[in-house]
């Protein structure tokens, strides 16, 4: 059996976390949610603890943004898909090496395609490391 993609969800809105979890569990059988967090500091600890393959990350959070979190990982092996209500951060997300940028509310079909595309990317690039250069 193939290893599932390990994912951490970081979003300050409990309803958004629950919604993403529901979508992943229902439609993404090749994905395992290993942790969720509502704050950047807790997310940082969980990433260090679980060493996930992918982070589903909100931009605008209390006590720091998703970008602040990524700056704590100048070298990282995990991928990042931003899920946010704001369009204005797309270019900045690209500078931070985001694999994709999705808007809330989540379009389930598009979400599934992005996850499938990330899984294929990960298979083709299993040792990929992203270096943050800002």
N, CA, C and O atoms as CSV, one atom per row, in Angstrom:
chain,resi,resn,atom,element,x,y,z
A,1,UNK,N,N,0.835,-1.190,0.000
A,1,UNK,CA,C,0.000,0.000,0.000
A,1,UNK,C,C,0.875,1.247,0.000
A,1,UNK,O,O,1.874,1.318,0.715
A,2,UNK,N,N,0.498,2.205,-0.790
A,2,UNK,CA,C,1.252,3.438,-0.928
A,2,UNK,C,C,1.059,4.330,0.290
A,2,UNK,O,O,-0.038,4.425,0.840
A,3,UNK,N,N,2.144,4.984,0.702
A,3,UNK,CA,C,2.090,5.895,1.842
A,3,UNK,C,C,1.172,7.080,1.531
A,3,UNK,O,O,1.222,7.657,0.445
A,4,UNK,N,N,0.341,7.423,2.503
A,4,UNK,CA,C,-0.542,8.575,2.324
A,4,UNK,C,C,0.249,9.864,2.490
A,4,UNK,O,O,1.277,9.901,3.166
A,5,UNK,N,N,-0.250,10.912,1.860
A,5,UNK,CA,C,0.332,12.240,1.969
A,5,UNK,C,C,-0.049,12.812,3.333
A,5,UNK,O,O,-1.233,12.938,3.646
A,6,UNK,N,N,0.947,13.158,4.143
A,6,UNK,CA,C,0.663,13.710,5.469
A,6,UNK,C,C,0.461,15.215,5.367
A,6,UNK,O,O,1.252,15.926,4.746
A,7,UNK,N,N,-0.627,15.690,5.995
A,7,UNK,CA,C,-1.041,17.083,5.854
A,7,UNK,C,C,-1.348,17.691,7.219
A,7,UNK,O,O,-1.927,17.044,8.092
A,8,UNK,N,N,-0.942,18.964,7.380
A,8,UNK,CA,C,-1.337,19.761,8.537
A,8,UNK,C,C,-2.176,20.926,8.022
A,8,UNK,O,O,-1.817,21.575,7.040
A,9,UNK,N,N,-3.291,21.182,8.694
A,9,UNK,CA,C,-4.172,22.300,8.351
A,9,UNK,C,C,-3.956,23.399,9.381
A,9,UNK,O,O,-4.065,23.164,10.584
A,10,UNK,N,N,-3.647,24.611,8.897
A,10,UNK,CA,C,-3.454,25.761,9.779
A,10,UNK,C,C,-4.387,26.886,9.353
A,10,UNK,O,O,-4.209,27.496,8.299
A,11,UNK,N,N,-5.379,27.146,10.185
A,11,UNK,CA,C,-6.348,28.206,9.901
A,11,UNK,C,C,-6.922,28.658,11.230
A,11,UNK,O,O,-7.217,27.833,12.095
A,12,UNK,N,N,-7.084,29.967,11.399
A,12,UNK,CA,C,-7.589,30.488,12.668
A,12,UNK,C,C,-9.097,30.321,12.831
A,12,UNK,O,O,-9.624,30.504,13.928
A,13,UNK,N,N,-9.790,29.979,11.760
A,13,UNK,CA,C,-11.241,29.808,11.831
A,13,UNK,C,C,-11.591,28.325,12.009
A,13,UNK,O,O,-11.367,27.524,11.101
A,14,UNK,N,N,-12.138,27.960,13.170
A,14,UNK,CA,C,-12.484,26.552,13.411
A,14,UNK,C,C,-13.415,25.974,12.337
A,14,UNK,O,O,-13.282,24.804,11.976
A,15,UNK,N,N,-14.348,26.775,11.827
A,15,UNK,CA,C,-15.249,26.290,10.779
A,15,UNK,C,C,-14.488,25.973,9.494
A,15,UNK,O,O,-14.820,25.015,8.795
A,16,UNK,N,N,-13.474,26.771,9.183
A,16,UNK,CA,C,-12.664,26.516,7.983
A,16,UNK,C,C,-11.874,25.226,8.151
A,16,UNK,O,O,-11.791,24.426,7.219
A,17,UNK,N,N,-11.293,25.015,9.328
A,17,UNK,CA,C,-10.553,23.777,9.595
A,17,UNK,C,C,-11.490,22.580,9.449
A,17,UNK,O,O,-11.145,21.594,8.797
A,18,UNK,N,N,-12.664,22.664,10.050
A,18,UNK,CA,C,-13.630,21.568,9.977
A,18,UNK,C,C,-14.054,21.295,8.535
A,18,UNK,O,O,-14.189,20.141,8.131
A,19,UNK,N,N,-14.262,22.349,7.773
A,19,UNK,CA,C,-14.659,22.205,6.371
A,19,UNK,C,C,-13.567,21.529,5.548
A,19,UNK,O,O,-13.845,20.621,4.764
A,20,UNK,N,N,-12.330,21.972,5.729
A,20,UNK,CA,C,-11.201,21.370,4.988
A,20,UNK,C,C,-11.039,19.913,5.398
A,20,UNK,O,O,-10.829,19.048,4.547
A,21,UNK,N,N,-11.133,19.636,6.686
A,21,UNK,CA,C,-11.026,18.247,7.160
A,21,UNK,C,C,-12.091,17.365,6.517
A,21,UNK,O,O,-11.801,16.258,6.064
A,22,UNK,N,N,-13.316,17.859,6.482
A,22,UNK,CA,C,-14.421,17.103,5.895
A,22,UNK,C,C,-14.156,16.810,4.416
A,22,UNK,O,O,-14.351,15.684,3.959
A,23,UNK,N,N,-13.719,17.813,3.680
A,23,UNK,CA,C,-13.429,17.638,2.253
A,23,UNK,C,C,-12.318,16.622,2.056
A,23,UNK,O,O,-12.429,15.737,1.207
A,24,UNK,N,N,-11.251,16.741,2.831
A,24,UNK,CA,C,-10.123,15.806,2.697
A,24,UNK,C,C,-10.566,14.381,3.013
A,24,UNK,O,O,-10.271,13.456,2.257
A,25,UNK,N,N,-11.269,14.203,4.119
A,25,UNK,CA,C,-11.691,12.856,4.515
A,25,UNK,C,C,-12.666,12.238,3.523
A,25,UNK,O,O,-12.639,11.029,3.297
A,26,UNK,N,N,-13.521,13.053,2.935
A,26,UNK,CA,C,-14.532,12.554,2.010
A,26,UNK,C,C,-13.993,12.309,0.602
A,26,UNK,O,O,-14.377,11.339,-0.051
A,27,UNK,N,N,-13.103,13.186,0.133
A,27,UNK,CA,C,-12.720,13.159,-1.279
A,27,UNK,C,C,-11.250,12.870,-1.556
A,27,UNK,O,O,-10.889,12.627,-2.707
A,28,UNK,N,N,-10.403,12.887,-0.554
A,28,UNK,CA,C,-8.956,12.722,-0.776
A,28,UNK,C,C,-8.449,11.519,0.014
A,28,UNK,O,O,-7.786,11.681,1.039
A,29,UNK,N,N,-8.753,10.334,-0.452
A,29,UNK,CA,C,-8.423,9.106,0.280
A,29,UNK,C,C,-6.920,8.864,0.408
A,29,UNK,O,O,-6.484,8.087,1.257
A,30,UNK,N,N,-6.124,9.535,-0.440
A,30,UNK,CA,C,-4.679,9.366,-0.414
A,30,UNK,C,C,-4.003,10.357,0.540
A,30,UNK,O,O,-2.775,10.439,0.582
A,31,UNK,N,N,-4.808,11.111,1.309
A,31,UNK,CA,C,-4.306,12.141,2.215
A,31,UNK,C,C,-4.669,11.784,3.651
A,31,UNK,O,O,-5.777,11.326,3.933
A,32,UNK,N,N,-3.714,12.002,4.553
A,32,UNK,CA,C,-3.955,11.803,5.980
A,32,UNK,C,C,-3.681,13.117,6.706
A,32,UNK,O,O,-2.580,13.660,6.619
A,33,UNK,N,N,-4.665,13.615,7.409
A,33,UNK,CA,C,-4.480,14.817,8.218
A,33,UNK,C,C,-3.814,14.384,9.524
A,33,UNK,O,O,-4.392,13.624,10.301
A,34,UNK,N,N,-2.597,14.872,9.758
A,34,UNK,CA,C,-1.854,14.470,10.956
A,34,UNK,C,C,-2.045,15.447,12.106
A,34,UNK,O,O,-1.820,15.093,13.263
A,35,UNK,N,N,-2.466,16.695,11.793
A,35,UNK,CA,C,-2.677,17.685,12.848
A,35,UNK,C,C,-3.393,18.904,12.278
A,35,UNK,O,O,-3.406,19.133,11.068
A,36,UNK,N,N,-3.988,19.679,13.182
A,36,UNK,CA,C,-4.569,20.967,12.821
A,36,UNK,C,C,-4.176,21.965,13.903
A,36,UNK,O,O,-3.908,21.593,15.045
A,37,UNK,N,N,-4.146,23.250,13.518
A,37,UNK,CA,C,-3.832,24.297,14.491
A,37,UNK,C,C,-4.537,25.579,14.082
A,37,UNK,O,O,-4.858,25.787,12.912
A,38,UNK,N,N,-4.771,26.437,15.076
A,38,UNK,CA,C,-5.423,27.716,14.851
A,38,UNK,C,C,-4.481,28.904,15.033
A,38,UNK,O,O,-4.848,30.041,14.739
A,39,UNK,N,N,-3.260,28.637,15.519
A,39,UNK,CA,C,-2.279,29.695,15.754
A,39,UNK,C,C,-0.938,29.325,15.120
A,39,UNK,O,O,-0.578,28.151,15.038
A,40,UNK,N,N,-0.209,30.341,14.675
A,40,UNK,CA,C,1.083,30.141,14.022
A,40,UNK,C,C,2.064,29.388,14.918
A,40,UNK,O,O,2.716,28.448,14.463
A,41,UNK,N,N,2.178,29.793,16.194
A,41,UNK,CA,C,3.146,29.145,17.088
A,41,UNK,C,C,2.846,27.657,17.262
A,41,UNK,O,O,3.758,26.830,17.257
A,42,UNK,N,N,1.588,27.328,17.411
A,42,UNK,CA,C,1.202,25.919,17.548
A,42,UNK,C,C,1.472,25.180,16.237
A,42,UNK,O,O,1.933,24.039,16.248
A,43,UNK,N,N,1.187,25.829,15.117
A,43,UNK,CA,C,1.475,25.232,13.815
A,43,UNK,C,C,2.949,24.942,13.632
A,43,UNK,O,O,3.320,23.891,13.109
A,44,UNK,N,N,3.791,25.869,14.061
A,44,UNK,CA,C,5.247,25.691,13.970
A,44,UNK,C,C,5.682,24.444,14.743
A,44,UNK,O,O,6.475,23.640,14.254
A,45,UNK,N,N,5.146,24.299,15.964
A,45,UNK,CA,C,5.476,23.128,16.785
A,45,UNK,C,C,5.019,21.833,16.109
A,45,UNK,O,O,5.748,20.841,16.097
A,46,UNK,N,N,3.819,21.851,15.551
A,46,UNK,CA,C,3.277,20.654,14.900
A,46,UNK,C,C,4.073,20.274,13.654
A,46,UNK,O,O,4.283,19.091,13.390
A,47,UNK,N,N,4.513,21.264,12.893
A,47,UNK,CA,C,5.326,20.979,11.705
A,47,UNK,C,C,6.635,20.320,12.123
A,47,UNK,O,O,7.062,19.341,11.511
A,48,UNK,N,N,7.266,20.849,13.153
A,48,UNK,CA,C,8.527,20.258,13.634
A,48,UNK,C,C,8.306,18.841,14.173
A,48,UNK,O,O,9.153,17.965,14.002
A,49,UNK,N,N,7.177,18.629,14.815
A,49,UNK,CA,C,6.872,17.320,15.401
A,49,UNK,C,C,6.519,16.274,14.342
A,49,UNK,O,O,6.981,15.136,14.423
A,50,UNK,N,N,5.711,16.644,13.353
A,50,UNK,CA,C,5.164,15.677,12.395
A,50,UNK,C,C,5.896,15.602,11.059
A,50,UNK,O,O,5.731,14.625,10.329
A,51,UNK,N,N,6.697,16.606,10.723
A,51,UNK,CA,C,7.409,16.637,9.433
A,51,UNK,C,C,6.467,16.262,8.277
A,51,UNK,O,O,6.679,15.257,7.598
A,52,UNK,N,N,5.423,17.081,8.061
A,52,UNK,CA,C,4.402,16.735,7.057
A,52,UNK,C,C,4.908,16.897,5.619
A,52,UNK,O,O,5.936,17.524,5.366
A,53,UNK,N,N,4.156,16.314,4.700
A,53,UNK,CA,C,4.437,16.480,3.272
A,53,UNK,C,C,3.869,17.795,2.755
A,53,UNK,O,O,4.414,18.391,1.826
A,54,UNK,N,N,2.766,18.249,3.363
A,54,UNK,CA,C,2.032,19.399,2.851
A,54,UNK,C,C,1.363,20.155,3.996
A,54,UNK,O,O,0.893,19.558,4.965
A,55,UNK,N,N,1.330,21.498,3.859
A,55,UNK,CA,C,0.611,22.354,4.793
A,55,UNK,C,C,-0.500,23.054,4.014
A,55,UNK,O,O,-0.253,23.628,2.954
A,56,UNK,N,N,-1.709,23.005,4.535
A,56,UNK,CA,C,-2.825,23.784,4.001
A,56,UNK,C,C,-2.937,24.985,4.925
A,56,UNK,O,O,-3.324,24.848,6.085
A,57,UNK,N,N,-2.597,26.170,4.406
A,57,UNK,CA,C,-2.298,27.317,5.247
A,57,UNK,C,C,-3.139,28.547,4.912
A,57,UNK,O,O,-3.255,28.944,3.753
A,58,UNK,N,N,-3.716,29.137,5.947
A,58,UNK,CA,C,-4.402,30.417,5.802
A,58,UNK,C,C,-3.344,31.523,5.840
A,58,UNK,O,O,-2.264,31.328,6.397
A,59,UNK,N,N,-3.648,32.673,5.256
A,59,UNK,CA,C,-2.706,33.789,5.253
A,59,UNK,C,C,-2.874,34.632,6.506
A,59,UNK,O,O,-1.921,34.832,7.260
A,60,UNK,N,N,-4.073,35.120,6.725
A,60,UNK,CA,C,-4.331,36.109,7.762
A,60,UNK,C,C,-4.776,35.423,9.042
A,60,UNK,O,O,-5.900,34.932,9.145
A,61,UNK,N,N,-3.869,35.399,10.022
A,61,UNK,CA,C,-4.164,34.738,11.285
A,61,UNK,C,C,-3.747,35.640,12.443
A,61,UNK,O,O,-2.913,36.527,12.260
A,62,UNK,N,N,-4.313,35.430,13.636
A,62,UNK,CA,C,-3.900,36.248,14.778
A,62,UNK,C,C,-2.449,35.934,15.172
A,62,UNK,O,O,-1.987,34.802,15.028
A,63,UNK,N,N,-1.768,36.915,15.652
A,63,UNK,CA,C,-0.387,36.776,16.132
A,63,UNK,C,C,0.582,36.312,15.054
A,63,UNK,O,O,1.575,35.653,15.362
A,64,UNK,N,N,0.309,36.648,13.787
A,64,UNK,CA,C,1.237,36.310,12.716
A,64,UNK,C,C,0.508,35.752,11.514
A,64,UNK,O,O,-0.564,35.161,11.635
A,65,UNK,N,N,1.104,35.948,10.360
A,65,UNK,CA,C,0.509,35.461,9.112
A,65,UNK,C,C,1.108,34.120,8.719
A,65,UNK,O,O,2.084,33.655,9.309
A,66,UNK,N,N,0.507,33.516,7.718
A,66,UNK,CA,C,1.083,32.305,7.150
A,66,UNK,C,C,2.493,32.548,6.631
A,66,UNK,O,O,3.337,31.654,6.674
A,67,UNK,N,N,2.744,33.741,6.148
A,67,UNK,CA,C,4.089,34.090,5.665
A,67,UNK,C,C,5.089,34.124,6.821
A,67,UNK,O,O,6.231,33.688,6.674
A,68,UNK,N,N,4.652,34.645,7.975
A,68,UNK,CA,C,5.518,34.648,9.156
A,68,UNK,C,C,5.920,33.219,9.533
A,68,UNK,O,O,7.067,32.962,9.899
A,69,UNK,N,N,4.976,32.313,9.441
A,69,UNK,CA,C,5.272,30.909,9.736
A,69,UNK,C,C,6.316,30.367,8.772
A,69,UNK,O,O,7.279,29.728,9.197
A,70,UNK,N,N,6.139,30.613,7.486
A,70,UNK,CA,C,7.074,30.077,6.491
A,70,UNK,C,C,8.478,30.652,6.664
A,70,UNK,O,O,9.462,29.985,6.343
A,71,UNK,N,N,8.580,31.872,7.163
A,71,UNK,CA,C,9.900,32.462,7.399
A,71,UNK,C,C,10.671,31.718,8.481
A,71,UNK,O,O,11.895,31.830,8.554
A,72,UNK,N,N,9.980,30.970,9.313
A,72,UNK,CA,C,10.645,30.157,10.338
A,72,UNK,C,C,11.266,28.892,9.733
A,72,UNK,O,O,11.992,28.164,10.410
A,73,UNK,N,N,10.973,28.642,8.461
A,73,UNK,CA,C,11.498,27.468,7.756
A,73,UNK,C,C,12.210,27.933,6.479
A,73,UNK,O,O,11.683,27.740,5.383
A,74,UNK,N,N,13.398,28.542,6.601
A,74,UNK,CA,C,14.088,29.041,5.398
A,74,UNK,C,C,14.439,27.921,4.413
A,74,UNK,O,O,14.567,28.162,3.213
A,75,UNK,N,N,14.591,26.717,4.918
A,75,UNK,CA,C,14.728,25.516,4.092
A,75,UNK,C,C,13.600,24.594,4.508
A,75,UNK,O,O,13.436,24.303,5.693
A,76,UNK,N,N,12.816,24.130,3.534
A,76,UNK,CA,C,11.714,23.249,3.921
A,76,UNK,C,C,11.482,22.185,2.865
A,76,UNK,O,O,11.687,22.388,1.669
A,77,UNK,N,N,11.047,21.044,3.367
A,77,UNK,CA,C,10.734,19.924,2.482
A,77,UNK,C,C,9.236,19.820,2.229
A,77,UNK,O,O,8.823,19.167,1.271
A,78,UNK,N,N,8.418,20.444,3.062
A,78,UNK,CA,C,6.963,20.357,2.896
A,78,UNK,C,C,6.477,21.372,1.866
A,78,UNK,O,O,7.052,22.447,1.699
A,79,UNK,N,N,5.403,20.994,1.184
A,79,UNK,CA,C,4.757,21.901,0.252
A,79,UNK,C,C,3.733,22.752,0.979
A,79,UNK,O,O,3.332,22.450,2.103
A,80,UNK,N,N,3.312,23.836,0.306
A,80,UNK,CA,C,2.344,24.756,0.901
A,80,UNK,C,C,1.262,25.074,-0.120
A,80,UNK,O,O,1.547,25.456,-1.255
A,81,UNK,N,N,0.025,24.909,0.306
A,81,UNK,CA,C,-1.116,25.388,-0.467
A,81,UNK,C,C,-1.851,26.375,0.429
A,81,UNK,O,O,-2.367,26.009,1.485
A,82,UNK,N,N,-1.891,27.622,-0.004
A,82,UNK,CA,C,-2.633,28.628,0.749
A,82,UNK,C,C,-4.121,28.474,0.450
A,82,UNK,O,O,-4.523,28.250,-0.692
A,83,UNK,N,N,-4.926,28.600,1.501
A,83,UNK,CA,C,-6.381,28.617,1.363
A,83,UNK,C,C,-6.853,29.847,2.127
A,83,UNK,O,O,-6.791,29.886,3.356
A,84,UNK,N,N,-7.326,30.851,1.391
A,84,UNK,CA,C,-7.639,32.131,2.006
A,84,UNK,C,C,-8.795,32.822,1.291
A,84,UNK,O,O,-9.155,32.479,0.165
A,85,UNK,N,N,-9.355,33.790,1.972
A,85,UNK,CA,C,-10.442,34.576,1.384
A,85,UNK,C,C,-9.916,35.767,0.591
A,85,UNK,O,O,-10.687,36.466,-0.067
A,86,UNK,N,N,-8.610,36.000,0.650
A,86,UNK,CA,C,-8.021,37.198,0.048
A,86,UNK,C,C,-7.272,36.896,-1.245
A,86,UNK,O,O,-6.452,35.979,-1.295
A,87,UNK,N,N,-7.554,37.664,-2.280
A,87,UNK,CA,C,-6.848,37.517,-3.554
A,87,UNK,C,C,-5.540,38.292,-3.569
A,87,UNK,O,O,-4.659,38.001,-4.379
A,88,UNK,N,N,-5.402,39.260,-2.697
A,88,UNK,CA,C,-4.275,40.189,-2.770
A,88,UNK,C,C,-2.921,39.583,-2.429
A,88,UNK,O,O,-1.900,40.243,-2.621
A,89,UNK,N,N,-2.874,38.353,-1.931
A,89,UNK,CA,C,-1.599,37.759,-1.527
A,89,UNK,C,C,-1.042,36.741,-2.522
A,89,UNK,O,O,-0.057,36.066,-2.222
A,90,UNK,N,N,-1.649,36.622,-3.684
A,90,UNK,CA,C,-1.238,35.591,-4.643
A,90,UNK,C,C,0.243,35.731,-5.013
A,90,UNK,O,O,0.993,34.756,-4.958
A,91,UNK,N,N,0.655,36.923,-5.381
A,91,UNK,CA,C,2.043,37.121,-5.800
A,91,UNK,C,C,3.016,36.854,-4.649
A,91,UNK,O,O,4.060,36.232,-4.846
A,92,UNK,N,N,2.678,37.314,-3.476
A,92,UNK,CA,C,3.548,37.064,-2.323
A,92,UNK,C,C,3.632,35.561,-2.035
A,92,UNK,O,O,4.700,35.052,-1.697
A,93,UNK,N,N,2.529,34.868,-2.166
A,93,UNK,CA,C,2.522,33.414,-1.957
A,93,UNK,C,C,3.475,32.727,-2.928
A,93,UNK,O,O,4.166,31.780,-2.553
A,94,UNK,N,N,3.519,33.192,-4.158
A,94,UNK,CA,C,4.456,32.632,-5.146
A,94,UNK,C,C,5.896,32.868,-4.710
A,94,UNK,O,O,6.741,31.986,-4.865
A,95,UNK,N,N,6.187,34.049,-4.165
A,95,UNK,CA,C,7.534,34.348,-3.689
A,95,UNK,C,C,7.936,33.410,-2.551
A,95,UNK,O,O,9.116,33.115,-2.365
A,96,UNK,N,N,6.959,32.955,-1.807
A,96,UNK,CA,C,7.216,32.043,-0.696
A,96,UNK,C,C,7.153,30.575,-1.132
A,96,UNK,O,O,7.188,29.672,-0.296
A,97,UNK,N,N,7.062,30.350,-2.418
A,97,UNK,CA,C,7.117,28.990,-2.954
A,97,UNK,C,C,5.855,28.184,-2.788
A,97,UNK,O,O,5.916,26.956,-2.731
A,98,UNK,N,N,4.705,28.839,-2.709
A,98,UNK,CA,C,3.453,28.100,-2.567
A,98,UNK,C,C,3.208,27.245,-3.809
A,98,UNK,O,O,3.443,27.684,-4.935
A,99,UNK,N,N,2.742,26.041,-3.592
A,99,UNK,CA,C,2.400,25.165,-4.712
A,99,UNK,C,C,1.151,25.677,-5.413
A,99,UNK,O,O,1.046,25.621,-6.639
A,100,UNK,N,N,0.205,26.176,-4.622
A,100,UNK,CA,C,-1.018,26.732,-5.197
A,100,UNK,C,C,-1.642,27.681,-4.190
A,100,UNK,O,O,-1.203,27.789,-3.045
A,101,UNK,N,N,-2.685,28.369,-4.655
A,101,UNK,CA,C,-3.360,29.398,-3.866
A,101,UNK,C,C,-4.851,29.265,-4.149
A,101,UNK,O,O,-5.313,29.560,-5.251
A,102,UNK,N,N,-5.593,28.821,-3.149
A,102,UNK,CA,C,-7.024,28.584,-3.314
A,102,UNK,C,C,-7.828,29.615,-2.537
A,102,UNK,O,O,-7.393,30.113,-1.499
A,103,UNK,N,N,-9.005,29.922,-3.058
A,103,UNK,CA,C,-9.874,30.896,-2.415
A,103,UNK,C,C,-11.001,30.218,-1.647
A,103,UNK,O,O,-11.522,29.181,-2.058
A,104,UNK,N,N,-11.360,30.822,-0.528
A,104,UNK,CA,C,-12.531,30.402,0.234
A,104,UNK,C,C,-13.741,31.110,-0.368
A,104,UNK,O,O,-13.609,32.249,-0.817
A,105,UNK,N,N,-14.883,30.496,-0.392
A,105,UNK,CA,C,-15.122,29.095,-0.024
A,105,UNK,C,C,-14.483,28.147,-1.034
A,105,UNK,O,O,-14.329,28.475,-2.210
A,106,UNK,N,N,-14.124,26.987,-0.553
A,106,UNK,CA,C,-13.376,26.021,-1.355
A,106,UNK,C,C,-14.267,25.372,-2.408
A,106,UNK,O,O,-15.366,24.903,-2.111
A,107,UNK,N,N,-13.776,25.354,-3.630
A,107,UNK,CA,C,-14.398,24.602,-4.719
A,107,UNK,C,C,-13.839,23.187,-4.617
A,107,UNK,O,O,-12.656,22.965,-4.875
A,108,UNK,N,N,-14.676,22.239,-4.246
A,108,UNK,CA,C,-14.216,20.874,-3.959
A,108,UNK,C,C,-13.540,20.232,-5.164
A,108,UNK,O,O,-12.484,19.616,-5.022
A,109,UNK,N,N,-14.126,20.366,-6.332
A,109,UNK,CA,C,-13.543,19.759,-7.529
A,109,UNK,C,C,-12.152,20.337,-7.815
A,109,UNK,O,O,-11.217,19.594,-8.112
A,110,UNK,N,N,-12.024,21.642,-7.724
A,110,UNK,CA,C,-10.720,22.279,-7.950
A,110,UNK,C,C,-9.727,21.860,-6.865
A,110,UNK,O,O,-8.567,21.580,-7.166
A,111,UNK,N,N,-10.171,21.814,-5.614
A,111,UNK,CA,C,-9.327,21.382,-4.504
A,111,UNK,C,C,-8.764,19.986,-4.769
A,111,UNK,O,O,-7.566,19.751,-4.608
A,112,UNK,N,N,-9.631,19.069,-5.174
A,112,UNK,CA,C,-9.193,17.695,-5.464
A,112,UNK,C,C,-8.145,17.663,-6.572
A,112,UNK,O,O,-7.170,16.917,-6.483
A,113,UNK,N,N,-8.339,18.466,-7.610
A,113,UNK,CA,C,-7.366,18.517,-8.711
A,113,UNK,C,C,-6.017,19.041,-8.229
A,113,UNK,O,O,-4.971,18.528,-8.627
A,114,UNK,N,N,-6.039,20.050,-7.382
A,114,UNK,CA,C,-4.795,20.614,-6.851
A,114,UNK,C,C,-4.074,19.580,-5.983
A,114,UNK,O,O,-2.858,19.425,-6.087
A,115,UNK,N,N,-4.817,18.874,-5.129
A,115,UNK,CA,C,-4.211,17.840,-4.279
A,115,UNK,C,C,-3.619,16.733,-5.152
A,115,UNK,O,O,-2.496,16.293,-4.905
A,116,UNK,N,N,-4.348,16.279,-6.159
A,116,UNK,CA,C,-3.830,15.246,-7.071
A,116,UNK,C,C,-2.568,15.723,-7.780
A,116,UNK,O,O,-1.606,14.971,-7.933
A,117,UNK,N,N,-2.585,16.980,-8.210
A,117,UNK,CA,C,-1.420,17.543,-8.891
A,117,UNK,C,C,-0.224,17.614,-7.937
A,117,UNK,O,O,0.908,17.366,-8.350
A,118,UNK,N,N,-0.466,17.950,-6.669
A,118,UNK,CA,C,0.616,18.004,-5.694
A,118,UNK,C,C,1.177,16.597,-5.442
A,118,UNK,O,O,2.391,16.420,-5.342
A,119,UNK,N,N,0.310,15.623,-5.342
A,119,UNK,CA,C,0.770,14.239,-5.124
A,119,UNK,C,C,1.673,13.797,-6.280
A,119,UNK,O,O,2.723,13.194,-6.057
A,120,UNK,N,N,1.261,14.100,-7.510
A,120,UNK,CA,C,2.079,13.748,-8.678
A,120,UNK,C,C,3.409,14.499,-8.650
A,120,UNK,O,O,4.454,13.930,-8.964
A,121,UNK,N,N,3.368,15.768,-8.275
A,121,UNK,CA,C,4.589,16.574,-8.168
A,121,UNK,C,C,5.529,15.973,-7.124
A,121,UNK,O,O,6.736,15.876,-7.341
A,122,UNK,N,N,4.961,15.577,-5.999
A,122,UNK,CA,C,5.764,14.998,-4.907
A,122,UNK,C,C,6.408,13.678,-5.333
A,122,UNK,O,O,7.559,13.403,-4.996
A,123,UNK,N,N,5.659,12.869,-6.069
A,123,UNK,CA,C,6.213,11.604,-6.568
A,123,UNK,C,C,7.374,11.851,-7.524
A,123,UNK,O,O,8.375,11.135,-7.500
A,124,UNK,N,N,7.229,12.868,-8.361
A,124,UNK,CA,C,8.273,13.188,-9.343
A,124,UNK,C,C,9.469,13.889,-8.705
A,124,UNK,O,O,10.569,13.860,-9.256
A,125,UNK,N,N,9.261,14.520,-7.545
A,125,UNK,CA,C,10.319,15.292,-6.876
A,125,UNK,C,C,10.365,14.951,-5.384
A,125,UNK,O,O,10.127,15.826,-4.552
A,126,UNK,N,N,10.667,13.696,-5.029
A,126,UNK,CA,C,10.545,13.271,-3.632
A,126,UNK,C,C,11.529,13.944,-2.670
A,126,UNK,O,O,11.270,13.997,-1.467
A,127,UNK,N,N,12.628,14.447,-3.169
A,127,UNK,CA,C,13.623,15.059,-2.276
A,127,UNK,C,C,13.687,16.580,-2.419
A,127,UNK,O,O,14.632,17.217,-1.951
A,128,UNK,N,N,12.682,17.151,-3.064
A,128,UNK,CA,C,12.669,18.593,-3.304
A,128,UNK,C,C,12.758,19.379,-1.987
A,128,UNK,O,O,12.088,19.064,-1.004
A,129,UNK,N,N,13.597,20.398,-2.006
A,129,UNK,CA,C,13.742,21.315,-0.867
A,129,UNK,C,C,13.500,22.721,-1.394
A,129,UNK,O,O,14.037,23.108,-2.432
A,130,UNK,N,N,12.686,23.482,-0.667
A,130,UNK,CA,C,12.444,24.864,-1.041
A,130,UNK,C,C,13.294,25.759,-0.158
A,130,UNK,O,O,13.295,25.618,1.065
A,131,UNK,N,N,14.019,26.683,-0.782
A,131,UNK,CA,C,14.853,27.636,-0.069
A,131,UNK,C,C,14.198,29.011,-0.166
A,131,UNK,O,O,13.968,29.532,-1.257
A,132,UNK,N,N,13.904,29.581,0.992
A,132,UNK,CA,C,13.273,30.892,1.041
A,132,UNK,C,C,14.333,31.967,0.855
A,132,UNK,O,O,15.248,32.090,1.670
A,133,UNK,N,N,14.214,32.736,-0.200
A,133,UNK,CA,C,15.168,33.801,-0.488
A,133,UNK,C,C,14.429,35.131,-0.523
A,133,UNK,O,O,13.865,35.504,-1.552
A,134,UNK,N,N,14.429,35.842,0.593
A,134,UNK,CA,C,13.745,37.136,0.638
A,134,UNK,C,C,14.709,38.232,1.006
A,134,UNK,O,O,14.316,39.396,1.093
